[in-house]
Structure formats: structure tokens, C-alpha cells
Amino acid sequence: MKKVWLINPAAMPPKYEARIQTLKRAQYLRLKGYDVTIISGSYLHNTDINLIDDKASYKFAEYEDGQKFIHIRTFNYNSNGLIRIYSILQFYFRLWWYASRFEKPDFISHLAAVPFGNITYFVAKKIKAKFIVDIVDLWPESFVAYGLVSKKNPLVKLAYWAEYWLYKKADLLIFSMEGGKDYIKEKKWDIDQGGKIDINNVHYINNGVDLKDFDYNKINYKISDDDLENDHIFKVIYIGSIRLANNVMQLVEAAQHLKDVSDIKFLIYGDGEDRSTLEQYCKDNKIENVVFKQKWVELKYVPYILSKSSLNILNYKPSSILRYGGSQSKSFQYMASGKPICANVEMNYCPIKKFNIGIAKEFKNSKEYADAILSFYKMDRNEYNAICINARNASENYDYKLLTERYVELISQI
């Protein structure tokens, strides 16, 4: 039986996890006959929980679904400052130090965390395992694209070098955005342009949705909510972070243009540093068609919420990073709900356009955004239903069961 380590310092036990890609990959790899262990940090991000409450350096655990974990002891932190960086470094150095004590894997699959995660390569080399790098976020490219740092910053240049170094050391590179090969070529890191990365070693597996779980949870985990239960209103639903990159203010401003349409209501689920500002903005401007719901929703309740939606919203700040495509995990939940999607950004490799499941456009202003939302409200019922069917059918391309089959196909070749 082939053994796989899935290394993700932020992975959590099933009870706590919201970003489920690592758990689902582990689940379906086990069903394929692999012996899988997830290696994660002991401190659970954005909580006050540390799974190691003594001086142990690591802890073995097995959870209700049979998933094995090794938790590496990491320091608690409350912000994105130096203590968090210390906690991340703690994870990787302890993993390197103790790795030889654990049962040796055939494959190490590492969720890229440049530059801290580069240490994982030395773990793989130390225990003679094949080294797979999973890229779910382009770092530092995303920081540059959103204008948070300058590309000329010496530390950014160092981070790009560390990224390139990590990628060229991988036995297999898997991007969650479809334009991964474009990214490598733009950086001139591929062999054809004098780099050291074989472009044939670069592959694509997106985030996804477990359709079996989605359908079960939709029926068995319901939320009592008058707005959700009201079939006489057109429900525009946003689920996600409320912060700079998500640009939720533009959605609120679009809602403001539609406040005189009495049977359209915007339901916003999520939290972030911009939430309180937006709530106050709605109060000050008497925007009563926007309702801020739970700050945090357990993943098992999301299918039911989306099943009550009329239109699902993908909302972001426009960014050049989207030229490589997207891997927004909630978009696949949206598809599974069988409801149209309206996105306020354009991206390459766009599934919304590819499968005809809604609108994806960088709107000139909030009025144009409002008009796009209104177009779904006024849409011919047959056209609307056709989009709903397309959305559900599209989700089948991103079922974790199917995505894991692709993953197994790739790792079996190295």
C-alpha cells in the first residue's frame, strides 16, 4: 500500500475544518487504497484551540472518519504578525527534525507556503520520498497584484526566487488555477526560456465540491431563517470574507440602486475587517434590502442556504492575478446548488462563461452591477431554469471524487 503525507500546516480535524480540499483529497485517496496521513500544526487558525496542551512536540490522532493526523506543536497567535511567522517556522523546522520518526511515506504532497514551506523539500530528500507541490495561491504574486507590496521590493524579489527554487525541486507541480503553465512561462522559468522547470511537469487540479456530501447536507442540516424560507422574494446571496480583496462595498452599493424593488433582498454571510463599516453604511443610508447574517457558517449548513438562493454572488476586487484563472472554493458550492452566479470580475479560464452559468464581468460602476443582478430577476423563467441546470451539471466536473482520480493518475507517473 502506497503511503502519502499531505502536509498543510493550517489543516484542521474534520470537526473544525472549513477549507476542505486536504480532507477530501485524503478521503478519496484512502478509498483508492492509499495510506494517508495529514500533517498539520497543532494551533487552529482563527480559534483559541491548540490540540497539544502539554510539552509534546507532536501528537498522533485519528478522527471519526478514520483520517490519520500528525499534529506538530505550534505556538498560538492572534494576528498576522511576527508571532504567526514564528509559529509557521516552528511547524516546518519541527517537521524536518522529527520526520524520520514517523512511518516513511512514498509521496509527500506539500501545500505550497513560500518561503517557509521550502523546508519541506529537505524533509522529502531526508526520507527519500517523491515531492509534490500543490499551489493554491500565487505568493508573492497576489500581494503584488493587489498593490500591497512593490514588485521592486528586495524582499519580494527574494520571495520570487524562493518560489522558483521550490517549484524546480518538485517531482510534480499541481496548480489549482488553470493558468499555472501561463504563470511559469511569464516568469520565464520553463526550460524553453532558459529556466529549469519542465512545463510538462506542470498540471492543473482545481478546488472542488463533494456532491454526495452537498446533497446530503442540504437535506439534513437546515437553518431556521425567515428570509431563507420566504419564497416570495428574490434572494441574492454572498458567502465569504468581508475584506479588501472581496470588495463587498460594491455589492452593497449595487443593492442601494435596487432598494426600491421590494422583493429583492441581499443576504450577506461572513466576517472580516470591513463588515462593521458596511453595516454602518447601510444604517446611515437606510439600505434595508441588505441583511448581514451569521459571521461564520458551519460548512454543513452552506448547501441548505444556497438551495434557497435565487442568485449567488462572487465578489472580488479586480486584479491582474485573475489572468491565471481562479480557484475560489465557494464557486463550486455555488454551482452544486444549481443556481446562477453573478461575478463582478473577469478572469481567464472562467467556468461561469465556459458553462454558461451566469455573468462574469468587471462592471464600470455599481449601477451596472445592479443592472446585471436585475437581469436575473427579470429573466424569462425557461432561460433562468436552463442556467440552473447548467450550473449543477458544471459542478460534476469539480467533484472531489473525480479530482482525486486525476491526482492519482498524476502521482502514479512519478
C-alpha positions as CSV (number, residue, x, y, z in Angstrom):
1,M,0.0,0.0,0.0
2,K,1.4,3.4,-1.1
3,K,1.8,5.9,1.7
4,V,1.1,9.6,1.3
5,W,1.7,12.6,3.6
6,L,-0.4,15.6,2.9
7,I,1.4,18.5,4.5
8,N,-0.7,21.5,5.3
9,P,0.2,23.5,8.4
10,A,-3.3,25.0,8.5
11,A,-5.3,21.8,8.1
12,M,-7.8,21.0,10.8
13,P,-9.6,18.0,12.1
14,P,-13.0,17.4,10.3
15,K,-14.9,18.9,13.2
16,Y,-13.3,22.3,12.7
17,E,-12.3,22.5,9.0
18,A,-13.9,24.9,6.6
19,R,-11.3,24.7,3.8
20,I,-11.8,21.0,3.0
21,Q,-9.5,20.3,0.0
22,T,-6.9,18.5,2.0
23,L,-9.5,16.4,3.9
24,K,-11.3,15.5,0.7
25,R,-8.2,14.5,-1.1
26,A,-7.2,12.3,1.9
27,Q,-10.7,10.7,2.0
28,Y,-10.7,9.8,-1.7
29,L,-7.1,8.7,-1.7
30,R,-8.0,6.3,1.1
31,L,-10.8,4.9,-1.0
32,K,-8.3,4.4,-3.8
33,G,-6.2,2.2,-1.4
34,Y,-3.6,4.8,-0.3
35,D,-2.5,5.1,3.3
36,V,-2.8,8.8,4.0
37,T,-1.6,11.0,6.9
38,I,-2.3,14.7,7.1
39,I,0.5,16.6,8.9
40,S,-0.6,19.9,10.3
41,G,0.1,22.4,13.0
42,S,-1.5,22.0,16.5
43,Y,-2.8,25.5,16.7
44,L,-6.0,26.0,14.8
45,H,-6.0,29.3,12.9
46,N,-8.6,31.9,13.9
47,T,-9.5,30.0,17.1
48,D,-8.3,29.7,20.7
49,I,-7.7,25.9,20.3
50,N,-4.3,24.2,20.5
51,L,-4.6,20.4,20.1
52,I,-1.4,19.9,22.1
53,D,-1.8,21.2,25.6
54,D,1.4,19.8,27.1
55,K,5.1,19.9,26.1
56,A,4.9,17.1,23.5
57,S,6.5,18.1,20.2
58,Y,3.9,16.2,18.1
59,K,0.7,14.2,18.5
60,F,-0.8,11.3,16.6
61,A,-4.6,11.4,16.2
62,E,-7.3,9.5,14.3
63,Y,-10.7,11.1,13.8
64,E,-14.2,9.9,13.3
65,D,-13.9,9.3,9.6
66,G,-10.7,7.3,10.0
67,Q,-8.4,10.1,8.9
68,K,-5.0,10.0,10.5
69,F,-3.2,13.2,11.5
70,I,0.1,14.1,12.9
71,H,-0.2,17.5,14.7
72,I,3.2,19.3,15.1
73,R,3.2,21.5,18.1
74,T,2.9,25.2,17.1
75,F,2.6,28.4,19.0
76,N,-0.7,30.2,19.5
77,Y,-1.0,33.6,17.8
78,N,-3.7,36.3,17.5
79,S,-2.7,38.2,14.4
80,N,-0.7,38.0,11.2
81,G,2.4,39.5,12.8
82,L,5.8,38.1,13.9
83,I,4.3,35.5,16.3
84,R,2.4,33.9,13.4
85,I,5.6,33.8,11.3
86,Y,7.3,32.2,14.3
87,S,4.6,29.6,14.6
88,I,4.8,28.7,10.9
89,L,8.6,28.3,11.1
90,Q,8.2,26.3,14.2
91,F,6.0,23.9,12.3
92,Y,8.4,23.3,9.4
93,F,11.6,23.0,11.5
94,R,9.9,20.6,13.9
95,L,8.6,18.6,10.9
96,W,12.1,18.4,9.5
97,W,13.6,17.4,12.8
98,Y,11.0,14.7,13.7
99,A,10.1,13.4,10.2
100,S,12.4,10.4,10.4
101,R,10.5,9.2,13.5
102,F,7.3,8.8,11.5
103,E,6.4,5.9,9.2
104,K,8.1,6.7,5.9
105,P,5.8,7.8,3.0
106,D,6.2,7.2,-0.7
107,F,4.9,10.6,-1.5
108,I,5.0,14.0,0.2
109,S,2.3,16.3,-1.1
110,H,3.0,19.8,0.2
111,L,0.6,22.7,0.1
112,A,3.0,25.5,-1.0
113,A,3.8,28.1,1.6
114,V,6.7,30.1,0.1
115,P,9.3,30.6,1.5
116,F,8.7,28.9,4.8
117,G,7.4,25.6,3.2
118,N,10.6,25.3,1.2
119,I,12.0,23.4,4.2
120,T,9.6,20.6,3.2
121,Y,11.8,19.7,0.2
122,F,14.6,18.8,2.6
123,V,12.2,16.7,4.6
124,A,11.3,14.7,1.4
125,K,15.0,14.4,0.5
126,K,15.9,13.3,4.0
127,I,13.4,10.4,4.0
128,K,13.7,9.7,0.2
129,A,10.1,10.4,-0.7
130,K,8.7,11.8,-4.0
131,F,8.0,15.5,-3.6
132,I,4.7,17.0,-4.9
133,V,4.0,20.8,-4.6
134,D,0.3,21.9,-4.6
135,I,-0.1,25.6,-5.4
136,V,-3.5,27.0,-4.3
137,D,-2.3,30.6,-4.0
138,L,0.3,32.5,-6.0
139,W,2.5,34.1,-3.4
140,P,4.0,36.7,-3.5
141,E,2.3,37.4,-6.9
142,S,-1.1,38.0,-5.3
143,F,0.4,40.6,-2.9
144,V,1.9,42.5,-5.8
145,A,-1.2,42.2,-7.9
146,Y,-3.4,43.8,-5.1
147,G,-0.8,46.6,-4.7
148,L,0.1,45.6,-1.1
149,V,3.8,45.5,-2.0
150,S,6.0,46.7,-4.8
151,K,7.5,44.2,-7.2
152,K,10.8,46.0,-6.8
153,N,10.9,45.4,-3.1
154,P,14.1,43.4,-2.3
155,L,12.1,41.0,-0.1
156,V,9.6,40.4,-2.8
157,K,12.4,39.6,-5.2
158,L,13.8,37.2,-2.7
159,A,10.3,35.6,-2.3
160,Y,10.1,35.1,-6.1
161,W,13.5,33.4,-6.1
162,A,12.3,31.1,-3.2
163,E,9.1,30.3,-5.2
164,Y,11.1,29.4,-8.3
165,W,13.6,27.3,-6.2
166,L,10.7,25.4,-4.7
167,Y,8.9,24.7,-8.0
168,K,12.1,23.4,-9.7
169,K,12.7,21.0,-6.9
170,A,9.3,19.4,-7.2
171,D,8.8,16.0,-8.8
172,L,5.3,17.2,-9.7
173,L,3.7,20.7,-9.7
174,I,-0.1,21.0,-9.4
175,F,-1.8,24.4,-9.7
176,S,-5.3,24.9,-8.5
177,M,-5.7,27.7,-11.1
178,E,-5.8,26.6,-14.8
179,G,-3.3,29.2,-15.9
180,G,-0.4,27.7,-13.9
181,K,1.6,27.0,-17.1
182,D,1.0,30.6,-18.2
183,Y,2.4,31.8,-14.9
184,I,5.6,29.7,-15.3
185,K,6.1,30.9,-18.9
186,E,5.5,34.6,-17.9
187,K,8.2,34.2,-15.3
188,K,10.5,32.6,-17.9
189,W,11.1,29.7,-15.5
190,D,10.4,27.0,-18.1
191,I,13.2,25.1,-19.9
192,D,12.4,26.6,-23.3
193,Q,13.2,30.1,-21.9
194,G,16.3,29.2,-20.1
195,G,14.7,28.1,-16.8
196,K,14.8,24.8,-15.1
197,I,11.1,23.8,-14.9
198,D,9.8,21.2,-17.3
199,I,6.4,22.6,-18.4
200,N,5.2,19.0,-18.9
201,N,5.7,18.6,-15.2
202,V,3.1,21.4,-14.5
203,H,-0.5,20.3,-14.1
204,Y,-3.9,21.6,-13.0
205,I,-6.4,20.3,-10.4
206,N,-8.8,22.9,-9.1
207,N,-10.6,23.1,-5.8
208,G,-14.0,21.4,-5.8
209,V,-17.1,20.2,-4.0
210,D,-18.2,16.8,-2.7
211,L,-21.5,16.4,-4.4
212,K,-22.5,13.5,-2.3
213,D,-21.9,15.5,0.9
214,F,-23.5,18.6,-0.5
215,D,-26.8,16.8,-1.4
216,Y,-26.9,15.0,2.0
217,N,-26.2,18.2,4.0
218,K,-28.8,20.2,2.0
219,I,-31.5,17.8,3.3
220,N,-30.2,17.1,6.8
221,Y,-28.7,20.3,8.0
222,K,-31.2,23.2,7.8
223,I,-31.2,26.7,9.3
224,S,-34.4,28.3,10.6
225,D,-34.4,31.8,8.9
226,D,-37.5,33.8,7.7
227,D,-35.6,35.3,4.8
228,L,-34.4,32.0,3.5
229,E,-37.9,30.5,3.9
230,N,-39.6,33.4,2.1
231,D,-40.4,32.1,-1.4
232,H,-41.9,35.5,-2.4
233,I,-38.5,37.3,-2.5
234,F,-35.6,37.1,-4.9
235,K,-32.6,36.2,-2.7
236,V,-29.1,37.4,-3.7
237,I,-26.6,35.6,-1.5
238,Y,-23.0,36.3,-0.8
239,I,-21.0,33.9,1.4
240,G,-17.3,34.7,2.2
241,S,-14.8,37.1,3.7
242,I,-15.7,40.7,4.0
243,R,-12.3,42.4,3.5
244,L,-10.3,44.4,1.0
245,A,-9.8,41.7,-1.6
246,N,-13.6,40.9,-1.7
247,N,-14.7,44.4,-2.4
248,V,-18.2,43.8,-0.8
249,M,-18.8,47.6,-0.7
250,Q,-19.5,47.4,-4.5
251,L,-22.2,44.8,-3.8
252,V,-23.8,46.9,-1.1
253,E,-23.8,49.9,-3.5
254,A,-25.4,47.8,-6.1
255,A,-28.1,46.8,-3.6
256,Q,-28.6,50.5,-2.9
257,H,-29.6,51.0,-6.5
258,L,-32.2,48.3,-6.1
259,K,-33.7,49.2,-2.8
260,D,-37.0,50.3,-4.4
261,V,-37.5,46.8,-5.8
262,S,-39.3,45.4,-2.8
263,D,-38.9,41.7,-3.5
264,I,-35.1,41.6,-4.0
265,K,-33.1,41.1,-0.8
266,F,-29.4,40.7,-0.4
267,L,-28.2,38.2,2.3
268,I,-24.5,38.5,3.3
269,Y,-22.9,35.7,5.3
270,G,-19.3,36.1,6.5
271,D,-16.9,38.3,8.5
272,G,-13.9,40.4,8.1
273,E,-12.4,43.8,8.9
274,D,-14.9,45.6,6.5
275,R,-18.1,44.1,7.9
276,S,-18.8,46.7,10.7
277,T,-18.1,49.6,8.2
278,L,-20.5,48.2,5.7
279,E,-23.2,47.6,8.4
280,Q,-22.9,51.2,9.5
281,Y,-23.0,52.4,5.9
282,C,-26.3,50.5,5.4
283,K,-27.7,52.1,8.5
284,D,-26.6,55.6,7.6
285,N,-28.0,55.3,4.1
286,K,-31.2,53.4,5.0
287,I,-30.3,50.4,2.8
288,E,-32.9,48.0,4.2
289,N,-32.6,45.4,1.4
290,V,-29.2,44.2,2.7
291,V,-29.2,41.8,5.7
292,F,-26.0,40.8,7.3
293,K,-26.4,37.2,8.5
294,Q,-24.1,34.9,10.5
295,K,-20.4,35.9,10.7
296,W,-19.5,32.2,10.4
297,V,-21.5,29.4,9.0
298,E,-20.6,25.7,9.5
299,L,-19.8,24.2,6.2
300,K,-22.6,21.6,6.6
301,Y,-25.2,24.4,6.6
302,V,-24.0,26.0,3.4
303,P,-25.8,23.7,1.0
304,Y,-29.2,24.5,2.5
305,I,-28.5,28.2,2.5
306,L,-27.6,28.1,-1.2
307,S,-30.5,25.9,-2.1
308,K,-32.7,28.8,-1.0
309,S,-30.8,31.3,-3.1
310,S,-32.1,32.9,-6.3
311,L,-28.6,34.2,-7.3
312,N,-25.2,33.6,-5.9
313,I,-22.5,36.3,-5.8
314,L,-18.8,36.0,-6.4
315,N,-17.4,39.4,-5.4
316,Y,-13.8,40.5,-5.6
317,K,-11.6,43.5,-6.2
318,P,-10.4,43.3,-9.9
319,S,-6.8,42.1,-10.1
320,S,-4.3,41.1,-12.7
321,I,-3.9,37.8,-10.7
322,L,-7.1,36.6,-12.3
323,R,-5.5,36.3,-15.7
324,Y,-4.3,32.8,-14.5
325,G,-7.9,31.8,-13.6
326,G,-9.5,31.2,-10.3
327,S,-9.8,28.5,-7.6
328,Q,-12.5,30.1,-5.3
329,S,-13.7,27.1,-3.3
330,K,-17.2,28.7,-2.8
331,S,-17.8,28.9,-6.5
332,F,-18.1,25.1,-6.7
333,Q,-20.6,25.1,-3.8
334,Y,-22.5,27.7,-5.8
335,M,-22.5,25.5,-8.9
336,A,-23.7,22.5,-6.9
337,S,-26.7,24.5,-5.6
338,G,-27.9,24.7,-9.2
339,K,-28.4,28.5,-9.1
340,P,-26.9,31.2,-11.4
341,I,-23.7,33.0,-10.4
342,C,-23.0,36.7,-10.9
343,A,-19.3,37.7,-10.5
344,N,-18.1,41.3,-10.6
345,V,-14.7,40.3,-12.1
346,E,-13.5,38.8,-15.3
347,M,-10.9,36.0,-15.3
348,N,-9.3,33.8,-17.8
349,Y,-10.4,30.1,-17.9
350,C,-13.7,31.3,-16.5
351,P,-16.1,28.4,-15.7
352,I,-19.1,30.9,-15.5
353,K,-18.6,31.7,-19.1
354,K,-17.4,28.3,-20.2
355,F,-20.5,26.5,-18.8
356,N,-23.0,29.4,-19.3
357,I,-24.0,29.6,-15.7
358,G,-24.3,33.4,-15.2
359,I,-22.4,36.7,-15.7
360,A,-18.7,37.4,-15.0
361,K,-17.8,40.9,-15.8
362,E,-15.8,43.8,-14.4
363,F,-18.6,46.4,-14.0
364,K,-17.8,50.0,-14.7
365,N,-19.8,51.0,-11.6
366,S,-22.3,49.8,-9.0
367,K,-25.2,50.8,-11.2
368,E,-24.0,48.5,-14.0
369,Y,-23.6,45.8,-11.3
370,A,-27.1,46.4,-10.1
371,D,-28.5,46.1,-13.7
372,A,-26.8,42.7,-14.1
373,I,-28.4,41.4,-10.9
374,L,-31.7,42.8,-12.0
375,S,-31.4,41.0,-15.3
376,F,-31.6,37.7,-13.5
377,Y,-34.6,38.9,-11.5
378,K,-36.4,39.8,-14.8
379,M,-35.1,36.8,-16.8
380,D,-37.5,34.5,-18.7
381,R,-38.3,31.5,-16.5
382,N,-37.2,29.0,-19.1
383,E,-33.8,30.8,-19.6
384,Y,-33.3,31.0,-15.9
385,N,-34.0,27.3,-15.3
386,A,-31.6,26.4,-18.2
387,I,-28.8,28.3,-16.4
388,C,-29.7,26.5,-13.1
389,I,-29.4,23.1,-14.9
390,N,-26.0,24.2,-16.4
391,A,-24.7,25.2,-13.0
392,R,-25.5,21.8,-11.4
393,N,-24.1,20.0,-14.4
394,A,-20.9,22.1,-14.3
395,S,-20.3,21.1,-10.7
396,E,-19.8,17.5,-11.7
397,N,-16.5,18.5,-13.3
398,Y,-15.3,19.6,-9.9
399,D,-16.5,16.7,-7.7
400,Y,-13.7,15.8,-5.3
401,K,-14.1,12.1,-6.3
402,L,-13.2,12.9,-9.9
403,L,-10.5,15.4,-9.0
404,T,-8.8,12.7,-6.8
405,E,-8.8,10.3,-9.7
406,R,-6.9,12.9,-11.7
407,Y,-4.5,13.3,-8.8
408,V,-3.9,9.5,-8.6
409,E,-3.2,9.4,-12.3
410,L,-0.5,12.1,-11.9
411,I,1.3,10.7,-8.9
412,S,1.3,7.2,-10.4
413,Q,3.5,8.6,-13.2
414,I,6.4,9.8,-11.0
